[in-house]
């Protein structure tokens, strides 16, 4: 019996470490970062600070985090950070940890904690630790409410000296967060019954299966001018196939005639020539789009379907276009060809612009452009625009309204492209705003035509900074946004510099749409989540911050990295859930 007790005493610490959901004790390390796993260092050359793992000075266990700062520039602290997803409920969150300092001066050291999604924050500024102190416990207590998305916490050092952080514990209403059991979603009978009652089961993934199970989309879409179809990854085959099926339904049963994809606006004309008139091939059309994400078997089959539909319905043809602006070649080629045929006075300006485009191909924007360069580019593009306006009548007589209108848009795309290339640090907002502007132009270019958009969830979402948020200001109820989620499977993405199809979808995390959807056992379905549809209490999980899978072109490891928070009814009108998806087939 004594031997058994002794064995349990020896094993207990390691068993407890194995059960830890959060690496708050720093006992698991990451060989890639040389820091405790999950921890991040925020330092800058100006702060003259370093964050490292220390195995010689610890409060307990094997490791602690050490922050070192060689100067006392208080405005540029060294920070060690860790995030904990809010997969629990409570009123207060308390961080307790042990801190040791050595010769801290010209600033302070301490713990810090922030409740993301709220304004709750404390960095111990008013009670910061200074000088040399032994291991001492400190606490931070903040309010926790339903808007909380994640807890960000760690240690910081604003002054010169050294500080060690160890043995952190997080308490939710007095309970150790490590020991709070995961939420049993399947046991939530009311929520599951609500979901089963309101979900529209999706009977088929592929096009060509009729639209009986899609009829519930008609009252949701109504007379909307735009339907935006998102995707939870850029490489999920079944998501692409369902989007193809939805395009088929929207074209054949609801009169949509414009298809616009997250690809460069000028270059998409090559695919449009194929789907409208059979010029070239669908494969060459995909090549012109640049992105490997669309160079897939699934998108190829959709383009071929569009061509077949147009052959059978010459009076109801659907067009293929893009709305992105990340490349300059298509716009430059179009403008140079126009100059050669109709506008010789435009050629010198375009030759200068092309030379700058070529510089961007071989150097980063910071190396390629000086302030003077940016001024010149702006002037050249403005002068080209002035020429088009000044000679519009002559150009129109020679080339026609449509060609002149497209050349003016090519110039706008170039302006957007150079703004994106030369405004480092704000590219995400610049691109989304520009894509929204191009979609608005398409809507004016084709008055009365209904448009299907194809892009990532992260672009179609109505978040104010995203493409969908910009479009919402113009189209409001004339736009319906449909997001996608999936519970398990594989996906295509770039990993270690190569396109890989063996990336694994992490299981749904707590407080995620996919978690509830998977627990319901419904299978694939469509769910209307417009707020006026959400009148019953069991949908409170939808109205709070919930998580939805979001992976771009780069592979992401771990469940927390693969999901992002949102108030889903604010971002989308409907969600499509696919229980199991596989990697898209890159050609």
C-alpha positions as CSV (number, residue, x, y, z in Angstrom):
1,X,0.0,0.0,0.0
2,X,2.9,2.4,0.9
3,X,4.5,1.7,-2.5
4,X,1.2,2.6,-4.3
5,X,0.9,5.8,-2.3
6,X,4.5,6.7,-3.1
7,X,4.0,6.0,-6.8
8,X,0.9,8.2,-6.8
9,X,2.9,11.1,-5.1
10,X,5.6,10.8,-7.8
11,X,3.1,10.7,-10.7
12,X,0.6,13.3,-9.5
13,X,2.6,16.4,-10.6
14,X,3.2,15.0,-14.1
15,X,-0.5,13.9,-14.4
16,X,-1.6,17.3,-13.4
17,X,0.6,18.9,-16.0
18,X,-0.7,16.6,-18.7
19,X,-4.3,17.6,-17.8
20,X,-3.5,21.4,-18.1
21,X,-5.6,23.0,-20.8
22,X,-3.6,26.3,-20.5
23,X,0.1,26.6,-20.3
24,X,0.0,29.1,-17.4
25,X,2.7,27.3,-15.5
26,X,5.1,27.5,-18.5
27,X,6.0,23.8,-18.1
28,X,5.6,23.0,-21.8
29,X,8.0,24.7,-24.2
30,X,8.1,25.3,-27.9
31,X,11.3,24.4,-29.7
32,X,10.5,26.8,-32.5
33,X,10.2,29.9,-30.4
34,X,12.3,28.8,-27.3
35,X,9.5,30.1,-25.2
36,X,6.8,28.3,-23.2
37,X,4.3,26.9,-25.7
38,X,1.5,29.3,-26.6
39,X,3.5,32.3,-25.2
40,X,4.4,35.3,-27.4
41,X,7.1,37.9,-26.9
42,X,6.3,41.5,-27.9
43,X,9.6,43.5,-28.1
44,X,11.0,46.1,-30.4
45,X,14.6,47.3,-31.0
46,X,13.6,50.6,-29.4
47,X,12.5,48.9,-26.2
48,X,15.9,47.2,-25.8
49,X,14.1,44.2,-24.2
50,X,14.2,40.4,-24.4
51,X,11.8,37.7,-23.4
52,X,13.2,34.2,-22.7
53,X,12.5,30.9,-20.9
54,X,14.5,30.5,-17.6
55,X,15.2,27.1,-16.0
56,X,17.5,28.4,-13.3
57,X,15.3,30.9,-11.5
58,X,11.8,29.5,-11.0
59,X,9.1,29.6,-8.3
60,X,7.9,26.1,-9.0
61,X,8.3,23.5,-11.7
62,X,10.9,23.6,-14.4
63,X,10.5,26.9,-16.2
64,X,9.7,30.5,-15.7
65,X,9.5,33.5,-18.1
66,X,12.2,36.1,-17.8
67,X,12.0,39.7,-19.2
68,X,15.2,41.7,-19.5
69,X,15.4,45.4,-20.4
70,X,18.8,47.2,-20.7
71,X,17.4,50.7,-20.8
72,X,14.6,52.6,-19.0
73,X,12.6,53.8,-22.0
74,X,9.2,53.4,-20.2
75,X,7.2,54.0,-23.4
76,X,8.4,50.9,-25.1
77,X,8.0,47.9,-22.7
78,X,8.9,44.3,-23.1
79,X,5.8,42.1,-22.9
80,X,5.2,38.4,-22.6
81,X,1.6,37.4,-23.6
82,X,-0.6,34.4,-23.5
83,X,-4.3,34.0,-24.6
84,X,-7.0,31.9,-23.1
85,X,-10.3,31.5,-25.1
86,X,-13.4,32.3,-23.1
87,X,-15.1,28.8,-23.2
88,X,-16.6,29.4,-19.7
89,X,-19.2,31.7,-18.2
90,X,-18.9,33.8,-15.1
91,X,-18.9,37.3,-13.6
92,X,-15.3,37.8,-12.6
93,X,-11.9,36.6,-13.8
94,X,-8.9,36.6,-11.5
95,X,-5.2,36.2,-12.5
96,X,-2.9,35.1,-9.7
97,X,0.9,34.7,-10.3
98,X,4.3,35.0,-8.7
99,X,6.8,37.7,-9.7
100,X,10.4,38.2,-8.8
101,X,12.4,41.4,-9.8
102,X,16.0,42.5,-9.9
103,X,17.1,46.1,-10.1
104,X,14.0,47.5,-11.8
105,X,14.2,51.2,-12.2
106,X,12.9,54.0,-14.5
107,X,9.6,52.1,-14.8
108,X,7.8,49.1,-13.3
109,X,7.3,45.4,-13.7
110,X,4.2,43.3,-13.1
111,X,1.4,41.2,-14.4
112,X,-1.2,42.4,-16.9
113,X,-4.6,41.1,-18.1
114,X,-7.2,42.2,-20.6
115,X,-10.7,40.8,-21.4
116,X,-10.9,41.0,-25.2
117,X,-14.3,42.1,-26.4
118,X,-14.7,44.4,-23.4
119,X,-12.9,47.4,-21.9
120,X,-11.6,45.5,-18.9
121,X,-7.9,45.9,-18.5
122,X,-5.2,46.2,-15.8
123,X,-1.4,46.3,-16.1
124,X,-0.5,47.1,-12.5
125,X,0.7,50.6,-13.5
126,X,-0.6,52.1,-10.3
127,X,1.0,49.4,-8.1
128,X,3.9,48.4,-10.3
129,X,6.9,46.5,-8.8
130,X,10.2,48.3,-8.6
131,X,13.7,47.5,-7.3
132,X,14.7,44.0,-6.2
133,X,12.0,41.8,-4.7
134,X,11.8,38.1,-3.9
135,X,9.1,35.8,-5.4
136,X,5.8,37.4,-4.4
137,X,2.2,36.6,-5.3
138,X,0.1,39.3,-7.1
139,X,-3.5,39.3,-8.3
140,X,-5.5,41.1,-11.0
141,X,-9.3,40.9,-10.9
142,X,-11.6,42.0,-13.8
143,X,-15.2,41.8,-14.7
144,X,-16.3,39.1,-17.1
145,X,-19.4,39.4,-19.2
146,X,-21.1,37.8,-22.2
147,X,-19.1,40.0,-24.7
148,X,-15.8,38.5,-23.6
149,X,-14.0,36.6,-26.4
150,X,-10.6,35.7,-24.9
151,X,-8.4,36.6,-22.0
152,X,-5.1,38.0,-22.8
153,X,-2.5,38.0,-20.0
154,X,1.1,37.9,-19.1
155,X,4.0,39.9,-17.7
156,X,5.6,43.2,-18.6
157,X,8.6,45.3,-17.9
158,X,8.7,49.0,-18.7
159,X,11.9,50.0,-16.9
160,X,15.5,48.8,-16.8
161,X,16.1,45.5,-15.0
162,X,14.9,41.9,-14.9
163,X,11.7,40.3,-14.0
164,X,10.6,36.6,-13.7
165,X,7.0,35.4,-14.0
166,X,5.9,32.0,-12.9
167,X,3.0,29.7,-11.7
168,X,0.1,31.7,-13.0
169,X,-3.5,30.6,-12.2
170,X,-6.7,31.8,-13.7
171,X,-9.9,31.8,-11.6
172,X,-13.5,32.2,-12.9
173,X,-15.8,33.1,-10.0
174,X,-13.3,31.5,-7.7
175,X,-12.9,28.3,-9.7
176,X,-9.7,27.3,-11.3
177,X,-10.2,27.7,-15.1
178,X,-8.0,24.7,-15.7
179,X,-10.6,22.5,-13.9
180,X,-13.8,23.8,-15.4
181,X,-15.2,21.0,-17.5
182,X,-15.9,21.6,-21.2
183,X,-19.5,22.6,-22.0
184,X,-21.7,19.6,-22.9
185,X,-23.5,21.1,-25.9
186,X,-25.4,17.9,-26.8
187,X,-27.0,18.0,-23.3
188,X,-28.6,21.4,-24.1
189,X,-31.9,20.1,-25.2
190,X,-33.6,23.4,-25.8
191,X,-30.7,24.6,-28.0
192,X,-30.6,21.4,-30.0
193,X,-34.4,21.3,-30.5
194,X,-34.3,24.9,-31.7
195,X,-31.5,24.1,-34.2
196,X,-33.3,21.0,-35.5
197,X,-36.5,23.0,-35.9
198,X,-35.0,25.9,-37.8
199,X,-32.2,24.3,-39.9
200,X,-32.9,23.6,-43.6
201,X,-31.2,20.2,-44.3
202,X,-29.0,20.2,-47.3
203,X,-29.6,17.0,-49.2
204,X,-26.8,17.3,-51.8
205,X,-23.4,19.0,-52.1
206,X,-23.0,19.0,-55.9
207,X,-24.8,20.9,-58.6
208,X,-27.2,19.1,-60.8
209,X,-29.5,17.8,-58.0
210,X,-32.3,20.2,-58.4
211,X,-33.3,22.9,-55.9
212,X,-36.0,21.3,-53.8
213,X,-34.0,21.6,-50.6
214,X,-32.9,25.1,-51.4
215,X,-36.4,26.6,-51.7
216,X,-36.0,28.1,-48.2
217,X,-33.4,30.5,-49.6
218,X,-36.0,32.3,-51.7
219,X,-37.8,34.1,-48.8
220,X,-34.4,34.8,-47.2
221,X,-32.9,36.3,-50.4
222,X,-36.2,37.9,-51.7
223,X,-35.4,40.7,-54.2
224,X,-31.8,41.2,-53.0
225,X,-29.5,42.6,-55.7
226,X,-26.4,40.9,-54.3
227,X,-25.8,37.5,-52.7
228,X,-22.4,37.2,-51.1
229,X,-21.1,33.6,-50.6
230,X,-18.3,33.2,-48.1
231,X,-16.0,30.3,-47.3
232,X,-14.4,29.2,-44.1
233,X,-11.2,28.1,-45.8
234,X,-9.6,28.9,-49.2
235,X,-9.2,25.2,-49.8
236,X,-12.3,23.1,-48.9
237,X,-13.6,21.1,-51.8
238,X,-17.2,20.6,-50.5
239,X,-17.5,24.3,-49.8
240,X,-16.6,25.1,-53.4
241,X,-19.0,22.5,-54.7
242,X,-21.9,23.8,-52.6
243,X,-21.2,27.3,-53.8
244,X,-21.3,26.0,-57.4
245,X,-24.7,24.5,-56.5
246,X,-25.9,27.7,-55.0
247,X,-24.8,29.6,-58.2
248,X,-26.8,27.1,-60.3
249,X,-29.8,27.7,-58.1
250,X,-29.5,31.5,-58.1
251,X,-29.0,31.6,-61.9
252,X,-31.7,29.1,-62.9
253,X,-34.4,29.9,-60.3
254,X,-33.8,33.5,-59.1
255,X,-32.4,35.3,-62.2
256,X,-28.9,36.2,-61.2
257,X,-26.7,37.0,-64.2
258,X,-23.3,38.3,-62.8
259,X,-20.8,36.0,-61.1
260,X,-17.9,37.9,-59.4
261,X,-15.0,36.1,-57.6
262,X,-12.2,37.3,-55.4
263,X,-9.8,37.7,-58.3
264,X,-8.3,40.6,-60.2
265,X,-11.0,42.5,-62.1
266,X,-9.2,43.1,-65.5
267,X,-7.8,39.5,-65.7
268,X,-11.2,37.9,-65.1
269,X,-12.3,39.1,-68.6
270,X,-10.4,36.1,-70.1
271,X,-12.6,33.6,-68.3
272,X,-15.6,35.8,-69.2
273,X,-14.8,35.5,-72.9
274,X,-14.8,31.7,-72.4
275,X,-18.1,31.4,-70.5
276,X,-19.9,33.8,-72.9
277,X,-18.5,33.0,-76.3
278,X,-16.3,29.9,-75.9
279,X,-13.1,31.8,-76.7
280,X,-10.0,30.0,-75.3
281,X,-10.5,27.4,-72.6
282,X,-11.7,27.3,-69.0
283,X,-8.1,26.2,-68.0
284,X,-6.6,29.3,-69.5
285,X,-9.3,31.4,-67.8
286,X,-8.2,29.9,-64.4
287,X,-4.5,30.6,-65.3
288,X,-5.3,34.3,-65.8
289,X,-6.8,34.6,-62.3
290,X,-3.3,34.0,-60.7
291,X,-4.5,32.6,-57.4
292,X,-3.9,28.9,-56.8
293,X,-7.0,28.9,-54.6
294,X,-9.2,29.1,-57.6
295,X,-7.0,26.9,-59.8
296,X,-8.9,23.8,-58.7
297,X,-11.0,21.1,-60.1
298,X,-14.1,22.4,-58.4
299,X,-13.9,26.0,-59.8
300,X,-13.0,24.5,-63.3
301,X,-16.2,22.4,-63.2
302,X,-18.2,25.5,-62.2
303,X,-16.8,27.5,-65.1
304,X,-17.6,24.7,-67.6
305,X,-21.1,24.6,-66.2
306,X,-21.4,28.3,-66.8
307,X,-20.4,27.8,-70.4
308,X,-22.8,25.0,-70.9
309,X,-25.6,27.1,-69.4
310,X,-24.9,30.0,-71.7
311,X,-25.0,27.8,-74.8
312,X,-28.4,26.5,-73.7
313,X,-29.7,30.0,-72.7
314,X,-28.3,32.6,-75.1
315,X,-31.0,35.0,-74.0
316,X,-30.1,34.6,-70.2
317,X,-26.4,34.4,-70.2
318,X,-24.4,34.7,-67.0
319,X,-21.1,36.6,-66.9
320,X,-17.9,35.8,-65.1
321,X,-15.9,38.7,-63.5
322,X,-13.6,39.6,-60.6
323,X,-13.4,42.5,-58.2
324,X,-9.8,42.3,-56.7
325,X,-6.9,44.6,-57.4
326,X,-3.7,42.9,-56.2
327,X,-2.0,42.8,-59.6
328,X,-1.2,45.4,-62.3
329,X,-0.5,43.3,-65.4
330,X,-4.0,43.0,-66.7
331,X,-4.8,46.7,-66.3
332,X,-1.5,47.7,-67.9
333,X,-1.8,45.3,-70.8
334,X,-5.4,46.6,-71.5
335,X,-4.4,50.2,-71.4
336,X,-1.3,49.7,-73.6
337,X,-3.3,47.9,-76.2
338,X,-5.9,50.7,-76.1
339,X,-3.2,53.3,-76.5
340,X,-1.7,51.4,-79.5
341,X,-5.1,51.3,-81.2
342,X,-6.8,54.5,-80.3
343,X,-4.8,56.8,-78.0
344,X,-1.1,57.3,-78.9
345,X,-0.9,60.3,-76.5
346,X,-1.6,57.8,-73.6
347,X,1.4,55.5,-74.4
348,X,4.3,57.6,-72.8
349,X,2.4,57.8,-69.5
350,X,1.6,54.0,-69.5
351,X,5.2,53.1,-70.4
352,X,6.3,55.0,-67.3
353,X,3.7,53.3,-65.2
354,X,4.7,49.8,-66.5
355,X,8.4,50.5,-65.6
356,X,7.3,51.1,-62.0
357,X,5.2,47.9,-62.1
358,X,8.2,46.0,-63.2
359,X,10.2,47.4,-60.3
360,X,7.6,46.1,-57.9
361,X,8.1,42.5,-59.2
362,X,11.7,42.5,-58.2
363,X,11.7,44.6,-55.0
364,X,9.4,45.1,-52.0
365,X,7.3,48.3,-52.0
366,X,9.5,49.9,-49.4
367,X,12.6,49.5,-51.6
368,X,10.9,50.2,-54.9
369,X,9.3,53.5,-54.0
370,X,10.5,56.8,-52.6
371,X,8.2,59.6,-51.7
372,X,9.0,61.3,-55.0
373,X,8.2,58.1,-56.8
374,X,4.7,57.9,-55.2
375,X,4.1,61.5,-56.3
376,X,5.1,60.8,-59.9
377,X,2.9,57.7,-60.1
378,X,-0.1,59.6,-58.7
379,X,0.5,62.3,-61.3
380,X,0.9,59.9,-64.2
381,X,-2.3,58.1,-63.4
382,X,-4.2,61.3,-62.9
383,X,-2.9,62.6,-66.2
384,X,-4.0,59.4,-67.9
385,X,-7.4,59.8,-66.4
386,X,-7.6,63.4,-67.7
387,X,-6.7,62.2,-71.2
388,X,-9.5,59.7,-71.1
389,X,-12.0,62.4,-70.1
390,X,-10.7,65.1,-72.4
391,X,-10.8,62.8,-75.5
392,X,-13.8,60.7,-74.4
393,X,-15.9,61.6,-77.4
394,X,-13.1,60.7,-79.9
395,X,-12.3,57.5,-78.1
396,X,-15.9,56.5,-77.9
397,X,-16.4,57.1,-81.6
398,X,-13.4,54.9,-82.4
399,X,-13.7,52.2,-79.8
400,X,-17.2,52.3,-78.3
401,X,-18.6,53.2,-74.9
402,X,-17.9,49.9,-73.3
403,X,-14.2,49.8,-74.1
404,X,-13.7,53.4,-72.9
405,X,-15.5,52.7,-69.7
406,X,-13.4,49.6,-69.0
407,X,-10.2,51.6,-69.7
408,X,-11.2,54.1,-67.1
409,X,-11.8,51.3,-64.6
410,X,-8.4,49.8,-65.5
411,X,-6.8,53.1,-64.3
412,X,-8.8,53.0,-61.1
413,X,-7.5,49.4,-60.5
414,X,-3.9,50.6,-61.0
415,X,-4.5,53.4,-58.5
416,X,-5.9,50.9,-56.0
417,X,-2.9,48.6,-56.7
418,X,-0.3,51.2,-56.1
419,X,-2.0,52.4,-53.0
420,X,-2.0,48.9,-51.6
421,X,1.7,48.4,-52.6
422,X,2.8,51.7,-51.0
423,X,0.8,51.9,-47.8
424,X,2.5,49.3,-45.7
425,X,0.7,48.3,-42.5
426,X,-2.9,49.1,-43.7
427,X,-3.1,46.8,-46.7
428,X,-6.0,44.7,-45.3
429,X,-8.4,47.7,-45.0
430,X,-7.2,49.2,-48.3
431,X,-7.9,46.0,-50.2
432,X,-11.3,45.4,-48.8
433,X,-12.4,49.0,-49.4
434,X,-11.1,48.8,-53.0
435,X,-12.9,45.5,-53.7
436,X,-16.1,47.0,-52.4
437,X,-15.6,50.0,-54.7
438,X,-15.1,47.6,-57.7
439,X,-18.3,45.7,-56.9
440,X,-20.2,48.9,-56.6
441,X,-18.8,49.9,-60.1
442,X,-20.0,46.5,-61.5
443,X,-23.4,47.1,-60.1
444,X,-23.6,50.4,-61.9
445,X,-22.0,49.0,-65.0
446,X,-24.8,46.3,-65.2
447,X,-27.9,48.1,-63.9
448,X,-30.7,45.8,-62.8
449,X,-28.5,42.7,-63.0
450,X,-28.3,40.6,-59.9
451,X,-24.8,39.6,-58.7
452,X,-23.4,36.5,-56.9
453,X,-20.1,37.3,-55.0
454,X,-17.6,34.6,-54.2
455,X,-15.0,35.3,-51.5
456,X,-13.7,34.3,-48.0
457,X,-15.9,34.7,-45.0
458,X,-13.4,37.3,-43.8
459,X,-14.3,39.5,-46.8
460,X,-18.1,39.1,-47.2
461,X,-18.7,39.6,-43.4
462,X,-20.4,42.9,-42.5
463,X,-17.7,43.9,-40.2
464,X,-17.2,47.7,-40.8
465,X,-13.6,47.4,-42.0
466,X,-14.3,44.5,-44.3
467,X,-15.6,44.4,-47.9
468,X,-19.0,43.3,-46.8
469,X,-19.1,46.2,-44.3
470,X,-18.4,48.7,-47.0
471,X,-20.9,47.2,-49.3
472,X,-23.5,47.2,-46.5
473,X,-23.4,51.0,-46.5
474,X,-24.5,51.1,-50.1
475,X,-26.8,48.1,-50.5
476,X,-28.1,47.4,-47.0
477,X,-31.1,45.0,-47.3
478,X,-30.3,44.6,-51.0
479,X,-27.4,42.4,-50.0
480,X,-27.6,38.9,-48.4
481,X,-24.5,37.5,-46.8
482,X,-24.0,33.7,-46.4
483,X,-21.1,32.4,-44.4
484,X,-19.8,28.8,-44.2
485,X,-18.6,26.6,-41.4
486,X,-17.3,23.0,-41.3
487,X,-16.6,20.6,-38.4
488,X,-14.0,18.2,-39.6
489,X,-11.9,17.0,-42.5
490,X,-8.9,18.3,-44.4
491,X,-8.2,21.4,-46.5
492,X,-5.7,22.8,-49.0
493,X,-3.3,25.6,-47.8
494,X,0.3,26.7,-48.0
495,X,2.5,25.1,-45.4
496,X,6.2,25.7,-45.2
497,X,6.1,27.4,-48.6
498,X,4.3,24.6,-50.4
499,X,0.6,24.0,-51.3
500,X,-0.4,21.0,-49.2
501,X,-3.7,19.0,-49.2
502,X,-3.2,17.2,-46.0
503,X,-3.9,20.0,-43.6
504,X,-6.3,18.9,-40.8
505,X,-9.3,20.8,-39.5
506,X,-9.2,21.0,-35.7
507,X,-12.3,19.8,-33.9
508,X,-14.8,22.6,-33.2
509,X,-13.8,24.7,-30.2
510,X,-16.2,25.6,-27.3
511,X,-18.6,28.4,-28.1
512,X,-18.4,27.8,-31.8
513,X,-21.2,27.6,-34.4
514,X,-19.7,24.3,-35.6
515,X,-19.7,22.9,-32.1
516,X,-23.5,23.3,-31.8
517,X,-24.1,22.2,-35.4
518,X,-22.1,19.1,-35.0
519,X,-23.7,18.2,-31.7
520,X,-27.2,18.5,-33.3
521,X,-26.5,15.5,-35.6
522,X,-28.5,17.2,-38.4
523,X,-25.7,16.8,-41.0
524,X,-25.3,19.5,-43.6
525,X,-27.8,22.4,-43.4
526,X,-28.6,26.0,-44.0
527,X,-29.6,28.3,-41.1
528,X,-31.3,31.7,-41.3
529,X,-29.7,33.8,-38.6
530,X,-31.2,37.2,-39.3
531,X,-32.0,38.8,-36.0
532,X,-35.7,39.1,-36.6
533,X,-35.7,35.3,-36.9
534,X,-34.1,34.9,-33.5
535,X,-36.9,35.4,-31.1
536,X,-36.4,32.5,-28.8
537,X,-34.1,32.2,-25.8
538,X,-32.3,29.1,-27.0
539,X,-30.5,31.2,-29.6
540,X,-28.6,33.3,-27.0
541,X,-25.4,31.5,-28.1
542,X,-25.8,33.0,-31.6
543,X,-26.4,36.5,-30.2
544,X,-23.3,36.5,-28.1
545,X,-19.7,36.4,-29.4
546,X,-19.4,33.0,-31.0
547,X,-16.7,31.5,-33.0
548,X,-16.7,30.4,-36.7
549,X,-13.9,28.7,-38.5
550,X,-11.7,31.0,-40.5
551,X,-8.6,29.9,-42.4
552,X,-7.1,31.8,-45.3
553,X,-4.5,30.6,-47.8
554,X,-2.0,29.7,-45.1
555,X,-2.3,26.6,-43.0
556,X,-3.2,27.1,-39.3
557,X,-2.5,24.7,-36.5
558,X,-4.6,24.4,-33.4
559,X,-8.3,25.0,-32.8
560,X,-8.0,28.4,-31.3
561,X,-6.0,29.7,-34.3
562,X,-8.6,28.2,-36.8
563,X,-11.6,30.0,-35.2
564,X,-12.4,33.7,-34.8
565,X,-15.0,35.5,-32.7
566,X,-17.9,37.4,-34.1
567,X,-21.5,38.3,-33.3
568,X,-22.7,36.1,-36.1
569,X,-26.1,37.7,-36.9
570,X,-24.3,41.0,-37.3
571,X,-21.9,39.5,-39.8
572,X,-24.1,37.1,-41.8
573,X,-27.8,36.6,-42.8
574,X,-27.4,32.8,-43.0
575,X,-24.8,30.1,-42.3
576,X,-24.2,26.9,-44.2
577,X,-22.8,24.1,-42.1
578,X,-21.0,21.1,-43.7
579,X,-20.2,18.3,-41.3
580,X,-17.2,16.9,-43.2
581,X,-15.1,18.5,-45.9
582,X,-12.0,17.5,-47.9
583,X,-9.2,19.4,-49.5
584,X,-9.9,21.1,-52.8
585,X,-8.2,19.5,-55.8
586,X,-5.6,21.9,-57.1
587,X,-4.8,21.5,-60.8
